[in-house]
Every structure is written in structure tokens, then in C-alpha cells.
Amino acid sequence: MAHIIELPLRALKAALLLCATGWFGWGITVLMFDPAAEVQAAEQQQHASMQPERGVDGRWYSHGQVALGHAVFESHCARCHGERAQGLVANWRQRLPDGSYPPPPLDGSAHAWHHALPMLLQIVQQGGARYDGKMPGFGDQLSKEEQLAVIAWFQSLWPDETYRQWASPAASSDMPFAPAPQRAK
């Protein structure tokens, strides 16, 4: 029969394990630890959890958002925009036979960087039908956190110069990603 005092794993770093056996057939395990070290480790962990996650190289999003966004993109967007957001057609500006536009690349090589974050978010939420695209809206399927994360992920693919242009107040046109359709008179 053994008596064990269980301590948090962090305490084991400062623990001295003393094991004695043979006293009346009993095995005895004693753990000794430094309570001050345990309190300090708990305070450091609590302090770290209260700090906002550091952004990615001066961009608006965090590493955690990029990781979440990659998973969301793979499950909801890659089928149409490509696994690396590279697009799946040679000319994303050319209408398809049904008159709609194909999904554009989102990797910084096309047009997404012309749109401010609110418009990118609106397109994720409401879809591309407003701009003669077929993208469905994901406002009811994805949380706001996931919507922003997917934008963070594809923006993380943008070269620094493209991102700087996007972040510049004068760069965002918020024009539709395709010209308005010409209507017959």
C-alpha cells in the first residue's frame, strides 16, 4: 500500500522525491515542494493569460487568429478559392458561361487588398451575389471570430508591400471586386 501526495506538475520541478520501502511491507512516497515557486508559477501563468496575444509583424491580427483562420479556410473556402487562396481559374475577372464571376484569388495576387476590413467581413458574411459572384454568405455558419480569422489567414499570405498598401488609408477603394455588369438598354 502506498500513500501519495499529488501536486500540480509544475511543483514536480522543485520536488524532492523520497521513496522508502520495507517498513512493515508499506511503500511510502513523499513529495516535498517549494510553495513560493508554485505561487510564482501560477501568478506568471495568470499574468500571461491576461496579456493580449502579440500581433503578426505589425499587422492587425494575431498568430492565433491565423491558425484558426487556416482551419476555417480549409473547411469552408479552399474548395472554391484554392488551398493556398491562389484561385482556381486563370482569369478571375472573366465571367463564367452563366454570367457570374469565378472566385478570385485571396493571396494578394488579385483584388482583395483593395477592400477595407469591413467590406471583406461583409463579403464573408453575406457572400458574393451582390457582386455577381456565387459565394454563399457564411454569416450564419461562422462566428465573428472565425470570420475575422479567415480574413487574417489569407492576409497572412500577402507580401509585406501588398499589406502596407492595403493598410494605407488611401489604398482601399471598396469598389466591387468586379466591374458592375453592363445592362442592355
C-alpha atoms as an extended CHARMM CRD file, in Angstrom:
* protein
*
       185  EXT
         1         1  MET       CA              0.0000000000        0.0000000000        0.0000000000  PROA      1               0.0000000000
         2         2  ALA       CA              1.4450000000        3.4010000000       -0.9210000000  PROA      2               0.0000000000
         3         3  HSD       CA              0.4620000000        6.8700000000        0.2040000000  PROA      3               0.0000000000
         4         4  ILE       CA              0.9830000000        9.5020000000       -2.4630000000  PROA      4               0.0000000000
         5         5  ILE       CA              0.5990000000       13.2420000000       -2.1120000000  PROA      5               0.0000000000
         6         6  GLU       CA             -0.3650000000       14.5620000000       -5.5420000000  PROA      6               0.0000000000
         7         7  LEU       CA              0.8520000000       18.0120000000       -6.5710000000  PROA      7               0.0000000000
         8         8  PRO       CA              0.4790000000       20.0220000000       -9.7520000000  PROA      8               0.0000000000
         9         9  LEU       CA              3.0040000000       19.1140000000      -12.4310000000  PROA      9               0.0000000000
        10        10  ARG       CA              4.8280000000       22.4490000000      -12.0650000000  PROA      10              0.0000000000
        11        11  ALA       CA              5.6040000000       21.5680000000       -8.4450000000  PROA      11              0.0000000000
        12        12  LEU       CA              7.4450000000       18.4580000000       -9.5590000000  PROA      12              0.0000000000
        13        13  LYS       CA             10.2230000000       20.6330000000      -10.9610000000  PROA      13              0.0000000000
        14        14  ALA       CA             11.0720000000       21.7330000000       -7.4230000000  PROA      14              0.0000000000
        15        15  ALA       CA             10.1920000000       18.4270000000       -5.8080000000  PROA      15              0.0000000000
        16        16  LEU       CA             12.3940000000       16.0610000000       -3.9750000000  PROA      16              0.0000000000
        17        17  LEU       CA             11.1690000000       12.5210000000       -4.3110000000  PROA      17              0.0000000000
        18        18  LEU       CA             11.9560000000       10.3740000000       -1.3370000000  PROA      18              0.0000000000
        19        19  CYS       CA             10.8960000000        6.8080000000       -1.5630000000  PROA      19              0.0000000000
        20        20  ALA       CA             11.3030000000        4.4060000000        1.3120000000  PROA      20              0.0000000000
        21        21  THR       CA             10.1300000000        0.8590000000        1.2600000000  PROA      21              0.0000000000
        22        22  GLY       CA             10.2130000000       -2.0540000000        3.6220000000  PROA      22              0.0000000000
        23        23  TRP       CA              8.6030000000       -0.5940000000        6.7490000000  PROA      23              0.0000000000
        24        24  PHE       CA              6.0940000000       -3.2090000000        7.6720000000  PROA      24              0.0000000000
        25        25  GLY       CA              5.6190000000       -4.0310000000        3.9990000000  PROA      25              0.0000000000
        26        26  TRP       CA              4.4900000000       -0.4800000000        3.1840000000  PROA      26              0.0000000000
        27        27  GLY       CA              5.9090000000        1.6410000000        0.4340000000  PROA      27              0.0000000000
        28        28  ILE       CA              5.9400000000        5.3230000000        1.2790000000  PROA      28              0.0000000000
        29        29  THR       CA              6.3130000000        8.1240000000       -1.2660000000  PROA      29              0.0000000000
        30        30  VAL       CA              6.7630000000       11.6570000000       -0.0310000000  PROA      30              0.0000000000
        31        31  LEU       CA              6.8650000000       14.7010000000       -2.2740000000  PROA      31              0.0000000000
        32        32  MET       CA              8.3070000000       17.9160000000       -0.9750000000  PROA      32              0.0000000000
        33        33  PHE       CA              7.9920000000       21.1680000000       -2.8800000000  PROA      33              0.0000000000
        34        34  ASP       CA              8.6000000000       24.8870000000       -2.6420000000  PROA      34              0.0000000000
        35        35  PRO       CA              5.2100000000       26.6000000000       -2.1780000000  PROA      35              0.0000000000
        36        36  ALA       CA              6.6730000000       30.0060000000       -3.1300000000  PROA      36              0.0000000000
        37        37  ALA       CA              7.7970000000       28.6310000000       -6.5030000000  PROA      37              0.0000000000
        38        38  GLU       CA              4.3100000000       27.1890000000       -7.0720000000  PROA      38              0.0000000000
        39        39  VAL       CA              2.6300000000       30.5210000000       -6.2850000000  PROA      39              0.0000000000
        40        40  GLN       CA              5.0730000000       32.3990000000       -8.5450000000  PROA      40              0.0000000000
        41        41  ALA       CA              4.4180000000       29.9950000000      -11.4520000000  PROA      41              0.0000000000
        42        42  ALA       CA              0.6420000000       30.3750000000      -11.0190000000  PROA      42              0.0000000000
        43        43  GLU       CA              0.9420000000       34.1860000000      -10.9840000000  PROA      43              0.0000000000
        44        44  GLN       CA              3.0780000000       34.1500000000      -14.1460000000  PROA      44              0.0000000000
        45        45  GLN       CA              0.5680000000       31.9330000000      -15.9440000000  PROA      45              0.0000000000
        46        46  GLN       CA             -2.3400000000       34.1680000000      -14.8990000000  PROA      46              0.0000000000
        47        47  HSD       CA             -0.4530000000       37.3150000000      -15.9830000000  PROA      47              0.0000000000
        48        48  ALA       CA              0.3840000000       35.7480000000      -19.3840000000  PROA      48              0.0000000000
        49        49  SER       CA             -3.2630000000       34.8160000000      -19.9770000000  PROA      49              0.0000000000
        50        50  MET       CA             -4.3450000000       38.4260000000      -19.3820000000  PROA      50              0.0000000000
        51        51  GLN       CA             -1.9270000000       39.8380000000      -21.9590000000  PROA      51              0.0000000000
        52        52  PRO       CA             -3.2630000000       40.2550000000      -25.4980000000  PROA      52              0.0000000000
        53        53  GLU       CA             -1.6090000000       37.9780000000      -27.9920000000  PROA      53              0.0000000000
        54        54  ARG       CA              1.1340000000       39.7300000000      -29.9170000000  PROA      54              0.0000000000
        55        55  GLY       CA              0.2730000000       40.6530000000      -33.4880000000  PROA      55              0.0000000000
        56        56  VAL       CA              1.9100000000       39.2290000000      -36.5670000000  PROA      56              0.0000000000
        57        57  ASP       CA              4.7080000000       41.5750000000      -37.7000000000  PROA      57              0.0000000000
        58        58  GLY       CA              2.7420000000       44.7750000000      -37.0960000000  PROA      58              0.0000000000
        59        59  ARG       CA             -0.4450000000       43.5210000000      -38.7250000000  PROA      59              0.0000000000
        60        60  TRP       CA             -3.8890000000       43.7330000000      -37.1160000000  PROA      60              0.0000000000
        61        61  TYR       CA             -4.2160000000       40.0120000000      -36.3970000000  PROA      61              0.0000000000
        62        62  SER       CA             -2.5330000000       37.5290000000      -34.0760000000  PROA      62              0.0000000000
        63        63  HSD       CA             -0.7980000000       34.2060000000      -34.6790000000  PROA      63              0.0000000000
        64        64  GLY       CA             -3.7770000000       32.5040000000      -33.0270000000  PROA      64              0.0000000000
        65        65  GLN       CA             -6.1910000000       34.1300000000      -35.4730000000  PROA      65              0.0000000000
        66        66  VAL       CA             -4.0510000000       32.9840000000      -38.4060000000  PROA      66              0.0000000000
        67        67  ALA       CA             -4.0520000000       29.4030000000      -37.1250000000  PROA      67              0.0000000000
        68        68  LEU       CA             -7.8230000000       29.4100000000      -36.5980000000  PROA      68              0.0000000000
        69        69  GLY       CA             -8.3440000000       31.1080000000      -39.9630000000  PROA      69              0.0000000000
        70        70  HSD       CA             -6.3220000000       28.4390000000      -41.7580000000  PROA      70              0.0000000000
        71        71  ALA       CA             -8.5480000000       25.7010000000      -40.3360000000  PROA      71              0.0000000000
        72        72  VAL       CA            -11.7220000000       27.6390000000      -41.2270000000  PROA      72              0.0000000000
        73        73  PHE       CA            -10.4210000000       28.3740000000      -44.7360000000  PROA      73              0.0000000000
        74        74  GLU       CA             -9.6120000000       24.6950000000      -45.3520000000  PROA      74              0.0000000000
        75        75  SER       CA            -13.0990000000       23.5850000000      -44.3410000000  PROA      75              0.0000000000
        76        76  HSD       CA            -15.1900000000       26.3930000000      -45.8730000000  PROA      76              0.0000000000
        77        77  CYS       CA            -13.2390000000       28.2570000000      -48.5700000000  PROA      77              0.0000000000
        78        78  ALA       CA            -10.4500000000       26.1890000000      -50.1570000000  PROA      78              0.0000000000
        79        79  ARG       CA            -12.8020000000       24.2420000000      -52.4250000000  PROA      79              0.0000000000
        80        80  CYS       CA            -13.5470000000       27.4290000000      -54.3780000000  PROA      80              0.0000000000
        81        81  HSD       CA            -10.5630000000       29.7190000000      -53.6690000000  PROA      81              0.0000000000
        82        82  GLY       CA             -7.7960000000       27.0680000000      -53.7090000000  PROA      82              0.0000000000
        83        83  GLU       CA             -5.8630000000       25.5200000000      -50.8360000000  PROA      83              0.0000000000
        84        84  ARG       CA             -3.4350000000       28.4540000000      -50.6580000000  PROA      84              0.0000000000
        85        85  ALA       CA             -6.0840000000       31.0420000000      -51.6400000000  PROA      85              0.0000000000
        86        86  GLN       CA             -4.4790000000       31.1890000000      -55.0950000000  PROA      86              0.0000000000
        87        87  GLY       CA             -7.7550000000       30.9340000000      -57.0210000000  PROA      87              0.0000000000
        88        88  LEU       CA             -8.6700000000       28.1180000000      -59.3870000000  PROA      88              0.0000000000
        89        89  VAL       CA             -9.1030000000       29.8740000000      -62.7360000000  PROA      89              0.0000000000
        90        90  ALA       CA             -6.5910000000       31.6660000000      -64.9370000000  PROA      90              0.0000000000
        91        91  ASN       CA             -8.6460000000       34.8470000000      -65.2860000000  PROA      91              0.0000000000
        92        92  TRP       CA            -10.8110000000       35.6040000000      -62.2770000000  PROA      92              0.0000000000
        93        93  ARG       CA            -12.0940000000       38.7890000000      -63.9900000000  PROA      93              0.0000000000
        94        94  GLN       CA            -13.6860000000       36.9110000000      -66.8980000000  PROA      94              0.0000000000
        95        95  ARG       CA            -17.3190000000       35.9530000000      -66.4520000000  PROA      95              0.0000000000
        96        96  LEU       CA            -18.2670000000       32.3090000000      -66.4380000000  PROA      96              0.0000000000
        97        97  PRO       CA            -20.7750000000       30.9580000000      -69.0070000000  PROA      97              0.0000000000
        98        98  ASP       CA            -23.6250000000       31.5650000000      -66.5230000000  PROA      98              0.0000000000
        99        99  GLY       CA            -22.6580000000       35.2570000000      -66.2690000000  PROA      99              0.0000000000
       100       100  SER       CA            -21.1850000000       35.0900000000      -62.7680000000  PROA      100             0.0000000000
       101       101  TYR       CA            -17.5940000000       35.7800000000      -61.7830000000  PROA      101             0.0000000000
       102       102  PRO       CA            -15.3730000000       32.9600000000      -60.5200000000  PROA      102             0.0000000000
       103       103  PRO       CA            -13.9410000000       33.0710000000      -57.0070000000  PROA      103             0.0000000000
       104       104  PRO       CA            -10.9040000000       35.3800000000      -57.0700000000  PROA      104             0.0000000000
       105       105  PRO       CA             -7.5290000000       34.6040000000      -55.5470000000  PROA      105             0.0000000000
       106       106  LEU       CA             -7.2620000000       35.9280000000      -51.9980000000  PROA      106             0.0000000000
       107       107  ASP       CA             -3.4920000000       35.5360000000      -51.6430000000  PROA      107             0.0000000000
       108       108  GLY       CA             -2.6990000000       39.1510000000      -52.5570000000  PROA      108             0.0000000000
       109       109  SER       CA             -2.3320000000       38.4800000000      -56.2740000000  PROA      109             0.0000000000
       110       110  ALA       CA             -5.8060000000       39.7140000000      -57.2020000000  PROA      110             0.0000000000
       111       111  HSD       CA             -8.1460000000       42.3120000000      -55.8280000000  PROA      111             0.0000000000
       112       112  ALA       CA             -8.9980000000       41.5930000000      -52.1710000000  PROA      112             0.0000000000
       113       113  TRP       CA             -6.3500000000       44.0100000000      -50.9170000000  PROA      113             0.0000000000
       114       114  HSD       CA             -8.3570000000       46.9000000000      -52.4200000000  PROA      114             0.0000000000
       115       115  HSD       CA            -11.0850000000       46.3840000000      -49.8130000000  PROA      115             0.0000000000
       116       116  ALA       CA            -11.1300000000       47.6260000000      -46.2380000000  PROA      116             0.0000000000
       117       117  LEU       CA            -11.6750000000       45.1170000000      -43.4640000000  PROA      117             0.0000000000
       118       118  PRO       CA            -15.3980000000       45.9720000000      -43.0370000000  PROA      118             0.0000000000
       119       119  MET       CA            -16.0650000000       45.1700000000      -46.6980000000  PROA      119             0.0000000000
       120       120  LEU       CA            -14.0580000000       41.9330000000      -46.5640000000  PROA      120             0.0000000000
       121       121  LEU       CA            -16.0660000000       40.9710000000      -43.4990000000  PROA      121             0.0000000000
       122       122  GLN       CA            -19.3240000000       41.8720000000      -45.2570000000  PROA      122             0.0000000000
       123       123  ILE       CA            -18.4480000000       39.6300000000      -48.2110000000  PROA      123             0.0000000000
       124       124  VAL       CA            -17.6120000000       36.7340000000      -45.8650000000  PROA      124             0.0000000000
       125       125  GLN       CA            -20.9130000000       37.2660000000      -44.0530000000  PROA      125             0.0000000000
       126       126  GLN       CA            -23.2350000000       37.9810000000      -46.9870000000  PROA      126             0.0000000000
       127       127  GLY       CA            -21.4970000000       36.2980000000      -49.8980000000  PROA      127             0.0000000000
       128       128  GLY       CA            -20.6370000000       37.4950000000      -53.3790000000  PROA      128             0.0000000000
       129       129  ALA       CA            -24.0340000000       37.5420000000      -55.0990000000  PROA      129             0.0000000000
       130       130  ARG       CA            -24.1420000000       41.3110000000      -54.7380000000  PROA      130             0.0000000000
       131       131  TYR       CA            -21.0620000000       41.4320000000      -56.9970000000  PROA      131             0.0000000000
       132       132  ASP       CA            -22.2230000000       38.7950000000      -59.4810000000  PROA      132             0.0000000000
       133       133  GLY       CA            -20.3280000000       36.0270000000      -57.7220000000  PROA      133             0.0000000000
       134       134  LYS       CA            -21.6200000000       32.7200000000      -56.4040000000  PROA      134             0.0000000000
       135       135  MET       CA            -20.0060000000       32.7480000000      -52.9860000000  PROA      135             0.0000000000
       136       136  PRO       CA            -22.5630000000       31.9690000000      -50.2870000000  PROA      136             0.0000000000
       137       137  GLY       CA            -22.6550000000       34.0560000000      -47.1390000000  PROA      137             0.0000000000
       138       138  PHE       CA            -21.1520000000       32.5000000000      -44.0270000000  PROA      138             0.0000000000
       139       139  GLY       CA            -22.6370000000       34.9270000000      -41.5090000000  PROA      139             0.0000000000
       140       140  ASP       CA            -24.9200000000       32.2500000000      -40.0680000000  PROA      140             0.0000000000
       141       141  GLN       CA            -22.3520000000       29.4340000000      -40.2250000000  PROA      141             0.0000000000
       142       142  LEU       CA            -19.2420000000       31.0680000000      -38.7880000000  PROA      142             0.0000000000
       143       143  SER       CA            -18.8150000000       33.0830000000      -35.6240000000  PROA      143             0.0000000000
       144       144  LYS       CA            -17.4960000000       36.6340000000      -35.9580000000  PROA      144             0.0000000000
       145       145  GLU       CA            -14.2160000000       35.3550000000      -34.5090000000  PROA      145             0.0000000000
       146       146  GLU       CA            -13.9830000000       32.7350000000      -37.2820000000  PROA      146             0.0000000000
       147       147  GLN       CA            -14.9220000000       35.2820000000      -39.9610000000  PROA      147             0.0000000000
       148       148  LEU       CA            -12.1460000000       37.6290000000      -38.8850000000  PROA      148             0.0000000000
       149       149  ALA       CA             -9.7380000000       34.7240000000      -38.5210000000  PROA      149             0.0000000000
       150       150  VAL       CA            -10.2730000000       33.5710000000      -42.1040000000  PROA      150             0.0000000000
       151       151  ILE       CA             -9.5010000000       37.0940000000      -43.3080000000  PROA      151             0.0000000000
       152       152  ALA       CA             -6.4240000000       37.1140000000      -41.0710000000  PROA      152             0.0000000000
       153       153  TRP       CA             -5.2590000000       33.8500000000      -42.6190000000  PROA      153             0.0000000000
       154       154  PHE       CA             -5.4990000000       34.9370000000      -46.2440000000  PROA      154             0.0000000000
       155       155  GLN       CA             -3.9900000000       38.3250000000      -45.4120000000  PROA      155             0.0000000000
       156       156  SER       CA             -1.0760000000       36.5000000000      -43.7920000000  PROA      156             0.0000000000
       157       157  LEU       CA             -0.2780000000       35.2150000000      -47.2990000000  PROA      157             0.0000000000
       158       158  TRP       CA              0.0280000000       38.7450000000      -48.6760000000  PROA      158             0.0000000000
       159       159  PRO       CA              3.5140000000       40.1020000000      -49.3080000000  PROA      159             0.0000000000
       160       160  ASP       CA              4.5010000000       42.9270000000      -46.9370000000  PROA      160             0.0000000000
       161       161  GLU       CA              4.2010000000       45.5660000000      -49.6720000000  PROA      161             0.0000000000
       162       162  THR       CA              0.6680000000       44.4420000000      -50.5350000000  PROA      162             0.0000000000
       163       163  TYR       CA             -0.3170000000       44.5280000000      -46.8860000000  PROA      163             0.0000000000
       164       164  ARG       CA              1.2090000000       48.0150000000      -46.4640000000  PROA      164             0.0000000000
       165       165  GLN       CA             -0.8120000000       49.2410000000      -49.4500000000  PROA      165             0.0000000000
       166       166  TRP       CA             -3.9640000000       47.6610000000      -48.0020000000  PROA      166             0.0000000000
       167       167  ALA       CA             -3.3310000000       49.2390000000      -44.5930000000  PROA      167             0.0000000000
       168       168  SER       CA             -2.8020000000       52.6690000000      -46.1310000000  PROA      168             0.0000000000
       169       169  PRO       CA             -5.9720000000       54.7760000000      -45.7380000000  PROA      169             0.0000000000
       170       170  ALA       CA             -5.8070000000       55.9320000000      -49.3610000000  PROA      170             0.0000000000
       171       171  ALA       CA             -5.4250000000       52.4200000000      -50.8200000000  PROA      171             0.0000000000
       172       172  SER       CA             -8.8350000000       50.9430000000      -50.0490000000  PROA      172             0.0000000000
       173       173  SER       CA            -11.3000000000       51.6430000000      -52.8220000000  PROA      173             0.0000000000
       174       174  ASP       CA            -14.1210000000       49.4430000000      -51.5130000000  PROA      174             0.0000000000
       175       175  MET       CA            -15.1810000000       49.0130000000      -55.0990000000  PROA      175             0.0000000000
       176       176  PRO       CA            -16.6990000000       45.6680000000      -56.0050000000  PROA      176             0.0000000000
       177       177  PHE       CA            -14.1090000000       43.0910000000      -56.9900000000  PROA      177             0.0000000000
       178       178  ALA       CA            -15.5590000000       43.0420000000      -60.4820000000  PROA      178             0.0000000000
       179       179  PRO       CA            -16.9650000000       45.8490000000      -62.5730000000  PROA      179             0.0000000000
       180       180  ALA       CA            -20.6960000000       46.3160000000      -62.4550000000  PROA      180             0.0000000000
       181       181  PRO       CA            -22.4690000000       44.2940000000      -65.1450000000  PROA      181             0.0000000000
       182       182  GLN       CA            -23.4180000000       46.1700000000      -68.2920000000  PROA      182             0.0000000000
       183       183  ARG       CA            -27.1790000000       46.2030000000      -68.6480000000  PROA      183             0.0000000000
       184       184  ALA       CA            -28.8020000000       46.2670000000      -72.0600000000  PROA      184             0.0000000000
       185       185  LYS       CA            -30.9450000000       49.3750000000      -72.6060000000  PROA      185             0.0000000000
